[in-house]
Amino acid sequence: MFGEYKWGEEFKISKVSFEDGARSFKFGDETRNNLWINQDNMYIVDEEQVENIYNNVNGLVANSFEGKTVIDPATDIGDKIVIDGKPVIYQGEMTLEGRFIANINSKIQIKQKEETTVKKESQKVINRRVQSEINQIDGKITQLVEETTENSQKLTQHEQTIDAITNKVEQIEDVTNTVEGIKTIALGNCMEGELLELHVYGNNTVFDYLYPSDDLYPSNNLYPRGDSRITVNDKVYELGITDVLRQNGDVCDEFILLDGQAKVIRRVNKDGTIKTTEKIEDLGELKIPLQEETNTITIKNYTAKLKAKYIRKNEFSDTFVPKVELGTQLIQNSEAVKLAWNQISDFIQMMIINNNASFAILDKDKKVMMYLDKTGQHFCDSQGNVFGEMGVKKVGEQNYISFSVEGDYGQEIQNGMSWGVTTKDGKYWPILHITNFLMGAENTDETYGELVLNYCNLVLGGIGTGIKSGNALLTGDPAIGGMIILDTATYKNLLSIYPDSDLGYAFLQFLDDIKFYRNQAGSNSLKIGDGDKYCLLSDDGHVVCYDLNCYENAYVWEYFTAKKGISCTDGYVDGIAFINNSKLETKKNISKYNQTALKEILKTDIYKFNYKAEDDEVKKHIGFIIGDNYEYSKEITAVDKNGKEVGVDLYSMVSMAYKAIQEQQEQIKQLEEKDKQKDKLIANLIKRVEELEANK
């Protein structure tokens, strides 16, 4: 088929590269040949596209080839054709000579190019992107032109469909600059205003203590310790840092000034180890003004890395915001293009209010009802005066989406804030609102007001959530319809309120172990304690105690019953009578006492003594002593549940004496019987003697 031809070098793709001076996308390795994509290729937008190309051509083998042959007229430049079993990328010219003849000249050239890097920060790089897309299925054409620089982004997008033409023009301008340096940094081309950000990075020396030398004499302006000062345009600022900023490898403590608030983030411990959790030290408010043109920031007594962010002079400087977004969008179709603007433009206007560009909504009398500007959304009364605003407010480090009314220190605020309902007759019904609000004097806590809830109940529907003040939490218990006040520090019960339910009668509970009950019998009880150690007082006159102590007189007008004993260690028990319970129904394990009581009494020594709680002059008591080296009967002592002798059992002692008297009476009776027998014997002897005398 070929009159003459020759094969050239074989190439195999192992890497794909794209560079345009700002971006560098590379995939693959250097084992074989590198496929370079033209830097002017308008279809390369991001790294993913280059990666997709690499995934499709990786390992592709092609050969250089020169020759002339008959060819299919449908073959396009760039198509792969196979010659003698080898793939060739078709490049050449095709002529019609009865048949289509192609002069193929598929040469593969190696592009000699050094590897480049991305732009440095000092370079001003303009990155442009042009992209077109034709979607025949959906009938849509999209054209995109984008330009990105270090501080701005511009975009124009044109989209055309069968139904509409949409044009979008957008410009975003970042008007800030960020500079970094060691010890001293210069902020060039500054706009007059406040420093946006300042960072000082720890290195174990910055803001360390300063120590005077041996020959140093103090003066009025000497700072010997803890100096954390910087200078801005020769003006000195004390940052208020109390300890050195430390460093451990890539981790370091950091001073941050952001939005007028200063703080220190501690990431390194004093021993040099890295903290598990960062610790933030709030240093309060700090504002550093900058002058126009060049400003210099220097750490006064140390060397450390600095980074600062500020507003640079630019065409948008009057707005004094870090980023400006400008744009417009035009949609053209049969529904969108209307002449309605002529009717609404009287009530929606762009105007200057308080020296700010504002978007305003007007009422029928052409008075401003509401307007938006760079500070937020503002609401006006019927006279057009601002009385409230909505926007983002910052207190310390906390940001709030807020709605607030106008006021000042020492004033009573007349206008209020509320949530409510407006009925069809135009009447407003405030449900939750603030009233009687007095703003106290500056730097005082005299502020006062009332939060009013009308027409509604406040329902605590969650478990463990509710109303909190300090360490006290009022929460609900939806399971049984109760309400609880908890100590959040210990999570212990302070107060529980439970109404009647399927789980029981109503009761109040204080501090876990104090409860008011509604009883089944209709009475009410106060119970202090739990388990078998408690005190119960009922409104029917009953008192039940585990342990009762009276330090003065205690009076019982009826019977006083003690199941386990009455202890009076340092006093006495007084009354008309002391009655031991001796009824049969109260006793068990009954057996007759057959031991000799008199013997027990005779072996018990009796002493006179005073109790240690008494004065020595008090009349002495008489009784026996329980203790080592003292003789007493164990039959008449009282013991505790462990068998330890604790005192005398008077009932046993009296009963023992009673038994001894019985024994003595029995002995007397026996003696009397013996005396009678003796007298009878004597009488018989006398009678016998008399009979003998008579018989002589």
C-alpha positions in Angstrom: 0.0 0.0 0.0 3.0 2.3 0.6 5.3 3.4 -2.1 7.9 4.3 0.4 7.9 4.8 4.2 10.1 4.7 7.3 9.5 4.1 11.0 10.8 6.5 13.6 11.1 6.3 17.4 8.5 4.6 19.6 7.0 6.6 22.4 5.1 5.4 25.5 3.3 7.9 27.8 4.0 7.6 31.6 3.4 11.2 32.6 1.0 14.1 31.8 2.0 17.7 32.7 0.3 21.2 32.5 1.8 24.5 33.5 0.7 28.1 32.8 2.9 30.1 35.2 0.4 30.1 38.0 -0.7 26.5 38.2 1.3 23.3 37.9 -0.6 20.0 37.5 1.5 16.8 37.0 0.5 13.1 37.2 2.6 10.0 36.6 6.4 9.3 36.7 9.5 9.7 34.5 9.9 6.0 33.5 8.9 6.8 29.9 7.7 9.9 28.0 6.0 13.0 29.4 2.9 14.4 27.5 2.8 18.2 27.8 -0.5 20.0 27.5 -0.3 23.4 25.8 -0.5 26.2 28.4 -2.8 28.1 26.2 -5.4 25.3 26.2 -8.6 27.1 27.2 -10.3 23.9 28.2 -8.0 23.2 31.1 -9.6 24.6 34.2 -8.6 22.5 37.2 -6.3 19.7 38.3 -9.0 17.1 38.0 -9.2 17.6 34.2 -5.4 16.9 33.8 -5.8 13.8 36.0 -8.6 12.5 33.8 -6.4 13.0 30.7 -3.6 11.0 32.4 -5.9 8.2 33.4 -7.0 7.8 29.7 -3.6 8.1 28.0 -1.3 6.5 30.6 0.6 3.6 28.9 -0.4 4.8 25.3 2.2 3.7 22.8 2.8 5.6 19.5 5.4 5.5 16.7 6.8 8.2 14.4 6.0 7.4 10.8 6.5 8.8 7.3 4.8 7.4 4.2 2.2 7.7 1.5 -0.9 5.4 1.2 -4.6 5.1 0.3 -6.7 6.2 3.3 -10.3 6.3 4.4 -11.6 9.9 3.8 -13.3 9.8 7.2 -10.0 9.7 9.0 -9.3 12.9 11.0 -6.0 14.4 12.2 -5.3 12.9 15.6 -7.0 9.6 14.9 -5.1 6.4 15.7 -4.4 4.2 12.6 -2.6 0.8 12.6 0.2 0.2 10.2 1.9 -3.2 10.1 0.4 -3.9 13.6 1.8 -0.6 15.1 -0.4 2.3 16.2 0.3 5.7 14.5 -1.3 9.1 15.3 -2.5 10.4 11.9 -0.9 13.7 10.9 -0.7 14.7 7.2 -2.4 15.9 4.1 -5.1 14.1 2.1 -5.6 14.5 -1.7 -8.0 13.0 -4.1 -6.3 11.2 -7.0 -9.1 8.9 -8.1 -8.8 7.6 -4.5 -8.0 9.5 -1.3 -4.2 9.5 -0.9 -2.6 10.6 2.3 1.0 11.8 2.8 1.5 10.8 6.5 4.1 12.6 8.4 3.5 11.6 12.1 6.5 13.0 13.9 6.6 13.1 17.7 8.7 15.9 19.1 10.1 16.0 22.6 9.4 19.4 24.3 12.4 20.4 26.3 11.0 22.2 29.3 12.3 22.7 32.9 10.1 21.9 35.8 8.6 25.1 37.2 7.0 25.9 40.5 3.9 27.8 41.5 4.1 31.6 41.9 5.8 33.3 44.8 3.8 35.6 47.0 5.6 38.6 45.7 4.6 37.8 42.1 1.5 39.4 40.7 -0.1 36.5 38.7 -3.1 36.9 36.5 -4.9 33.6 35.9 -7.5 33.6 33.1 -9.9 30.9 32.2 -12.1 30.7 29.1 -14.5 27.8 28.9 -17.2 26.9 26.4 -19.7 24.1 26.5 -22.3 23.1 23.9 -25.0 20.7 25.0 -27.0 19.6 22.0 -29.2 17.3 23.9 -30.5 20.0 26.3 -30.2 22.8 23.7 -27.8 24.9 25.9 -24.7 26.9 25.2 -22.5 28.1 28.1 -19.5 30.5 27.8 -17.4 31.4 30.8 -14.6 33.9 31.1 -12.8 34.2 34.5 -9.8 36.2 35.7 -8.2 35.6 39.1 -5.4 37.6 40.7 -4.0 37.7 44.1 -6.6 40.2 45.3 -9.5 40.0 42.9 -11.8 37.6 40.9 -13.8 38.6 37.9 -16.3 36.4 36.1 -18.6 36.7 33.1 -20.9 33.9 32.2 -23.2 33.7 29.2 -25.8 31.0 29.0 -28.2 30.6 26.1 -31.1 28.1 26.0 -34.1 27.7 23.8 -36.1 29.5 26.4 -33.8 32.3 27.7 -30.5 34.1 27.6 -28.8 34.6 31.0 -25.8 36.9 31.5 -24.0 37.1 34.8 -21.2 39.6 35.6 -19.4 39.3 38.9 -16.4 41.0 40.5 -14.9 40.2 43.9 -12.2 42.4 45.2 -10.1 41.5 48.3 -8.8 44.8 49.6 -6.6 43.3 52.3 -2.9 42.6 52.4 -1.1 40.2 54.7 2.6 40.5 55.6 4.9 38.4 57.6 8.4 38.9 59.0 10.8 38.5 62.0 10.9 41.2 64.7 9.8 44.0 62.4 7.3 44.2 59.6 6.3 47.0 57.3 2.7 47.5 56.1 2.9 49.3 52.8 0.1 51.1 50.9 -2.1 51.2 54.0 -5.5 52.8 54.3 -6.1 54.8 57.4 -8.1 52.7 59.9 -7.6 49.9 62.4 -5.3 46.9 62.1 -7.4 43.9 61.2 -5.2 41.1 62.5 -1.9 40.6 64.3 -0.2 37.3 65.2 2.9 36.8 67.3 4.3 33.2 67.3 6.0 31.7 70.3 9.7 30.6 70.3 10.4 30.1 74.0 12.0 33.6 74.3 9.4 36.1 73.1 7.8 38.0 76.0 10.1 36.1 78.5 11.1 37.9 81.6 13.7 40.7 81.4 16.3 40.8 84.1 18.6 43.8 85.0 22.3 43.4 84.8 24.6 43.9 87.9 25.5 47.5 87.0 22.0 48.6 86.0 20.4 51.4 87.9 16.5 51.6 87.8 14.8 54.6 86.3 11.2 55.7 85.9 10.8 54.1 82.5 12.5 50.7 83.3 10.4 47.5 82.8 12.4 44.7 84.5 9.9 41.8 84.2 7.2 40.4 81.9 7.5 43.1 79.2 5.1 42.3 76.3 5.2 45.6 74.4 5.2 46.3 70.7 5.7 49.6 68.8 3.5 50.7 65.9 4.9 53.9 64.2 6.9 54.7 67.4 3.8 54.4 69.6 4.1 51.7 72.3 1.3 49.2 73.0 1.3 46.8 76.0 -0.3 43.5 74.9 -0.8 42.3 78.5 0.8 38.9 78.1 1.9 37.5 81.5 4.0 34.6 80.5 6.5 33.6 77.8 5.1 32.2 74.4 6.5 28.7 74.1 7.3 26.4 71.1 7.7 22.7 70.6 8.7 21.9 67.0 5.9 23.1 64.7 3.5 23.7 67.6 3.7 27.1 69.4 1.8 29.4 71.6 0.2 32.3 69.7 -0.9 35.9 70.5 -3.8 36.9 68.3 -5.5 40.3 67.8 -8.7 39.9 65.7 -11.6 42.3 65.4 -10.4 44.4 68.2 -10.1 41.5 70.7 -6.8 40.2 72.0 -6.1 36.7 73.3 -3.3 34.1 73.7 -3.7 30.5 72.7 -1.6 28.2 74.9 -0.6 25.0 73.1 2.7 24.2 75.0 3.0 23.4 78.7 5.6 25.1 80.9 7.7 21.9 80.9 7.8 22.0 77.0 5.3 19.3 76.3 2.4 19.8 74.1 -1.0 20.4 75.7 -3.8 17.9 75.0 -6.3 20.7 74.7 -5.6 24.3 73.8 -6.1 26.9 76.5 -7.3 30.4 75.6 -6.4 33.5 77.7 -8.7 36.4 76.9 -6.8 39.7 77.1 -9.8 42.0 76.4 -10.2 44.7 73.9 -7.2 46.2 72.0 -7.4 48.5 69.0 -4.3 49.6 67.0 -4.9 52.5 64.5 -2.9 52.7 61.3 -2.0 55.8 59.4 -2.2 56.1 55.6 0.7 54.8 53.5 3.4 52.8 55.3 3.2 51.6 59.0 5.9 49.7 60.9 5.2 47.1 63.7 8.1 46.0 65.9 8.4 43.7 68.9 10.1 46.0 71.4 12.5 43.8 73.3 12.4 40.3 71.7 12.8 38.6 68.3 9.9 36.5 67.0 7.8 35.9 63.9 5.0 38.4 63.2 2.0 38.3 60.8 -0.4 41.2 60.2 -3.4 41.8 58.0 -4.6 45.3 57.1 -6.8 47.2 54.5 -4.8 48.4 51.5 -5.6 51.5 49.5 -7.7 50.7 46.5 -10.6 51.9 44.4 -13.0 50.4 47.0 -11.3 52.0 50.1 -14.2 54.1 51.1 -16.2 51.0 52.0 -13.5 49.8 54.5 -14.4 46.2 54.3 -12.1 43.2 53.6 -13.9 42.0 50.5 -16.1 43.8 48.0 -18.5 41.9 45.7 -20.0 43.6 42.7 -22.2 42.0 40.1 -25.3 42.0 38.1 -27.5 39.3 36.5 -29.8 39.7 33.5 -32.3 37.1 32.5 -34.2 37.5 29.3 -37.3 35.5 28.5 -41.0 36.1 27.8 -41.9 36.1 31.5 -38.9 37.9 33.1 -38.8 41.0 30.9 -41.6 43.2 32.3 -42.3 46.8 32.9 -43.1 46.3 36.5 -40.1 48.2 37.8 -41.8 51.5 37.0 -44.5 50.6 39.6 -42.2 49.4 42.4 -39.2 51.7 42.0 -41.0 54.3 44.1 -40.9 52.0 47.1 -37.5 50.4 46.6 -34.6 52.8 46.3 -30.9 53.0 46.6 -29.9 56.0 48.8 -27.3 57.4 51.2 -28.4 57.2 54.8 -26.0 58.2 57.6 -23.2 58.4 55.0 -23.7 54.8 54.0 -24.9 53.4 50.7 -28.3 51.8 51.6 -31.0 49.7 50.1 -34.3 51.2 51.4 -38.0 50.1 51.5 -40.4 53.0 51.6 -44.1 53.2 52.7 -46.9 54.8 50.7 -46.0 58.2 52.2 -42.4 57.8 50.9 -41.0 57.4 54.5 -38.3 54.8 55.1 -39.7 51.7 56.7 -36.5 49.6 56.6 -33.1 49.8 55.0 -30.0 47.7 54.6 -26.4 48.9 54.7 -23.0 47.5 55.5 -23.8 47.5 59.3 -27.0 45.5 59.0 -30.7 45.8 58.7 -32.4 48.9 60.3 -36.1 49.4 61.1 -37.8 52.8 61.3 -41.0 54.1 63.1 -43.8 55.9 61.3 -41.7 59.1 61.2 -38.7 57.4 59.6 -36.6 57.4 62.7 -34.5 54.3 63.4 -35.7 52.4 66.6 -34.2 48.9 66.0 -31.7 47.0 63.9 -30.9 43.4 63.0 -27.4 42.1 62.3 -24.4 40.3 63.7 -23.1 41.5 67.1 -20.0 40.4 68.8 -19.5 40.2 72.6 -16.0 39.0 73.5 -15.3 36.0 71.2 -19.1 35.2 70.7 -21.0 36.3 67.6 -24.8 36.8 67.8 -27.4 37.2 65.1 -29.3 40.0 67.0 -32.3 42.2 66.9 -32.0 45.2 69.1 -33.8 48.5 69.8 -32.2 51.9 70.2 -31.2 53.0 73.7 -28.5 54.4 75.9 -27.1 54.2 79.4 -29.3 55.5 82.2 -32.4 55.5 80.0 -35.8 53.7 80.2 -36.3 51.9 76.9 -39.8 52.6 75.6 -39.7 50.5 72.4 -39.6 46.8 72.8 -39.1 43.4 71.2 -41.7 40.7 71.0 -43.0 37.6 69.3 -46.7 37.6 68.7 -49.7 37.2 66.4 -51.4 39.8 64.1 -55.1 39.2 63.5 -57.0 40.0 60.4 -58.3 43.3 61.9 -54.7 44.5 62.1 -54.4 44.1 65.8 -51.1 42.9 67.2 -51.1 40.5 70.2 -47.6 40.3 71.8 -47.0 36.7 73.2 -43.4 36.9 74.5 -42.1 40.4 75.0 -39.8 42.7 77.0 -41.3 45.5 79.1 -40.3 48.0 81.8 -36.7 47.9 80.7 -34.2 50.3 82.3 -30.7 50.5 81.0 -28.4 51.1 83.9 -25.4 53.5 84.0 -22.3 52.5 82.2 -20.1 49.9 83.9 -22.9 49.0 86.5 -25.3 46.1 86.9 -28.4 48.2 87.5 -30.0 47.1 84.2 -33.5 45.8 84.8 -36.5 44.6 82.8 -39.3 42.0 82.6 -39.7 39.2 80.1 -43.5 38.6 79.8 -45.2 35.5 78.4 -48.9 36.0 77.5 -51.6 33.5 76.6 -49.2 30.6 76.6 -47.7 28.0 79.0 -44.0 27.5 79.1 -43.6 23.7 78.6 -40.3 22.0 79.5 -40.6 19.0 77.1 -37.0 17.8 77.1 -35.3 15.5 79.5 -32.3 17.2 81.3 -33.0 20.6 79.7 -35.0 23.5 81.1 -34.3 26.8 82.8 -30.9 27.3 84.4 -29.5 29.9 86.8 -26.1 29.5 88.2 -25.8 25.8 89.2 -29.6 25.3 89.6 -31.5 23.7 86.7 -35.3 23.6 86.5 -36.2 20.7 84.2 -39.2 18.6 83.4 -39.9 14.9 83.7 -42.3 14.1 80.9 -42.5 10.4 81.8 -44.5 11.0 84.9 -45.4 14.7 84.4 -43.2 16.1 87.2 -40.8 19.0 87.6 -37.3 18.9 89.1 -34.8 21.4 90.3 -31.2 20.0 90.1 -27.8 21.1 91.4 -25.8 20.9 88.1 -22.5 20.8 90.0 -23.4 17.5 91.7 -26.5 16.6 89.7 -28.4 16.0 93.0 -32.0 16.7 93.6 -32.9 20.0 95.2 -36.7 19.9 94.7 -39.1 17.5 92.9 -42.8 18.1 92.3 -44.9 15.1 91.2 -48.7 15.2 90.9 -51.0 12.2 91.3 -50.3 9.7 88.6 -50.6 6.0 87.8 -47.2 5.6 89.5 -48.5 6.9 92.9 -49.9 9.7 94.9 -48.7 13.3 94.7 -45.5 14.2 96.6 -42.8 16.9 97.0 -39.2 15.9 97.5 -36.3 18.1 98.8 -32.6 17.4 98.8 -33.1 13.7 97.8 -34.2 12.5 101.4 -36.9 15.0 102.3 -40.4 14.2 101.0 -44.0 15.5 101.5 -46.5 12.7 100.7 -50.2 12.5 100.1 -51.2 9.2 101.7 -53.8 6.7 100.5 -55.8 7.2 103.7 -56.1 10.9 103.0 -53.5 12.1 105.5 -50.3 14.0 104.5 -46.8 13.1 105.8 -43.3 14.6 106.0 -40.6 12.1 105.7 -36.9 13.0 106.3 -34.5 10.2 105.5 -34.7 7.0 103.6 -34.5 3.2 104.1 -34.8 2.2 107.8 -33.3 5.5 109.0 -35.9 8.2 108.8 -38.3 10.5 110.7 -42.0 10.5 109.7 -44.5 13.2 110.8 -48.1 12.9 109.7 -50.9 15.4 110.0 -53.0 12.7 111.9 -50.6 13.1 114.9 -48.2 10.3 114.3 -44.4 10.7 114.7 -42.0 7.8 113.8 -38.3 8.3 114.3 -35.2 6.1 113.9 -33.3 8.1 116.5 -34.7 10.9 118.7 -32.5 13.3 120.7 -33.9 15.9 123.1 -31.4 18.4 124.7 -34.0 20.0 126.9 -37.4 18.8 128.3 -39.6 16.5 126.3 -43.2 16.1 127.3 -45.5 13.2 126.2 -49.1 13.6 127.4 -50.0 10.0 126.5 -47.9 6.9 126.3 -44.3 7.1 125.2 -43.2 3.8 123.6 -39.6 2.9 122.8 -39.0 -0.4 121.1 -35.3 -0.6 121.6 -34.6 1.5 124.7 -34.3 4.9 126.2 -30.8 6.3 126.8 -30.1 9.1 129.4 -26.4 9.1 129.7 -25.9 12.4 131.6 -29.4 12.7 133.2 -32.2 10.8 134.8 -35.7 9.5 134.1 -38.4 11.0 136.3 -42.0 10.3 136.7 -44.8 9.0 138.9 -44.1 5.4 138.0 -41.7 3.3 135.9 -43.6 0.4 134.5 -41.9 -2.6 132.9 -44.0 -4.4 130.3 -44.7 -7.8 131.9 -47.7 -9.0 129.9 -47.7 -12.5 128.7 -48.4 -11.5 125.1 -45.2 -9.5 125.0 -42.9 -12.4 126.1 -41.5 -15.6 124.6 -38.9 -18.3 125.6 -40.4 -18.4 129.1 -38.8 -20.7 131.8 -38.8 -20.6 135.6 -35.7 -19.2 137.3 -34.5 -22.0 139.7 -31.1 -20.6 140.6 -30.5 -19.3 144.1 -31.1 -15.6 144.0 -29.7 -15.0 147.4 -26.4 -16.4 146.3 -26.2 -13.9 143.4 -27.1 -11.1 145.7 -24.5 -12.1 148.4 -21.7 -12.2 145.8 -22.5 -8.6 144.6 -20.5 -5.8 146.3 -22.3 -2.5 146.8 -20.4 0.8 146.6 -21.0 4.5 147.0 -19.9 6.7 144.0 -20.4 9.8 141.9 -20.9 9.8 138.1 -18.1 11.6 136.1 -20.7 14.0 134.7 -21.5 15.2 138.3 -19.6 17.6 140.6 -17.8 16.0 143.6 -20.1 17.7 146.1 -23.2 16.0 144.7 -24.7 13.3 147.0 -23.2 9.9 146.2 -25.2 7.1 144.6 -25.3 3.5 145.9 -25.0 0.5 143.6 -22.6 -2.1 142.1 -19.8 -1.6 139.6 -19.6 -3.4 136.3 -15.9 -3.8 135.6 -12.8 -5.8 136.1 -11.8 -6.5 139.8 -15.4 -5.8 140.9 -17.8 -8.5 142.2 -21.3 -8.4 140.7 -23.9 -10.8 139.4 -24.1 -11.1 135.6 -27.7 -12.2 136.1 -28.9 -8.6 136.6 -26.8 -6.7 133.9 -28.1 -5.4 130.6 -26.2 -6.2 127.3 -26.3 -4.7 123.8 -26.9 -6.7 120.6 -23.2 -7.7 120.6 -23.4 -9.1 124.2 -21.5 -6.3 125.7 -22.6 -5.3 129.3 -23.9 -1.7 129.2 -25.5 -1.3 132.6 -27.9 -2.8 135.2 -31.3 -4.3 134.3 -33.4 -2.8 137.1 -36.3 -5.1 136.3 -34.0 -8.1 136.7 -32.4 -6.7 139.8 -35.7 -6.1 141.5 -37.0 -9.5 140.4 -33.7 -11.1 141.8 -34.3 -9.3 145.1 -37.9 -10.5 145.0 -36.7 -14.1 144.5 -34.2 -13.7 147.3 -37.0 -12.5 149.7 -39.0 -15.6 148.7 -36.0 -17.8 149.4 -35.5 -16.1 152.8 -39.2 -16.5 153.7 -39.0 -20.2 152.8 -36.0 -20.5 155.1 -37.8 -18.7 157.9 -40.8 -21.0 157.5 -38.6 -24.0 157.6 -36.9 -22.7 160.8 -40.3 -22.0 162.4 -41.4 -25.6 161.5 -38.2 -26.9 163.1 -38.9 -24.7 166.2 -42.4 -26.1 166.5 -41.1 -29.7 166.2 -38.4 -28.8 168.8 -41.0 -27.3 171.2 -43.3 -30.4 170.7 -40.3 -32.7 171.4 -39.5 -30.7 174.6 -43.1 -30.8 175.7 -43.2 -34.6 175.1 -40.0 -35.0 177.1 -41.4 -32.9 180.0 -44.6 -34.9 179.9 -42.6 -38.1 180.0 -40.5 -36.9 182.9 -43.6 -36.0 184.8 -45.1 -39.4 184.1 -42.0 -41.1 185.4 -42.0 -39.0 188.6 -45.6 -39.8 189.2 -45.0 -43.6 189.0 -42.2 -43.6 191.7 
